[in-house]
Amino acid sequence: MTFENRRDIMENQECCMRHKERSEEEYKSLVHRLNRIEGQIRGIRGMVEKNAYCTDILVQVAAVNAALNAFNKELLANHIRTCVSKDIRDGKTETVDELVELLKKLMR
């Protein structure tokens, strides 16, 4: 799906969910990370199917966890720099409470 197609779909959605307009650079970076993680997951499934040794699989699972954490860090940083900063400038202080709750969930 191209960046332009994604933007058209987002504009035509009729739902009550909030949306975030991402730059093409941010979008490509996040999707690239997710594609790599998806490939790692497929690799783990292949290892299980081939009866790979448990510790070898566990090492790959740890790599996927690290990749997901890196994705979360990038997304969170972008969220704070854009959405949270804008809301604070606009006087929407409830966004800070939302961020605090999000951080609690992420740190479980």
MORA-V369800 format. One record per backbone hydrogen bond with DSSP energy under -1.0 kcal/mol. CO is the residue of the C=O (numbers start at 1). NH is the residue of the N-H. If there is no record, write none. Layout:
BEGIN
co->[CO:CO]
nh->[NH:NH]
END
This chain:
BEGIN
co->[2:3:4:5:6:7:8:23:24:25:26:27:28:29:30:31:32:33:34:35:36:37:38:39:40:41:42:43:44:45:46:47:48:53:54:55:56:57:58:59:60:61:62:63:64:65:66:67:68:69:70:71:72:73:74:75:76:77:78:79:80:82:83:84:85:86:87:88:91:92:93:94:95:96:97:98:99:100:101:102:103:105]
nh->[6:7:8:9:10:11:12:27:28:29:30:31:32:33:34:35:36:37:38:39:40:41:42:43:44:45:46:47:48:49:50:52:51:57:58:59:60:61:62:63:64:65:66:67:68:69:70:71:72:73:74:75:76:77:78:79:80:81:82:84:85:86:87:88:89:90:92:91:93:95:96:98:99:100:101:102:103:104:105:106:107:108]
END
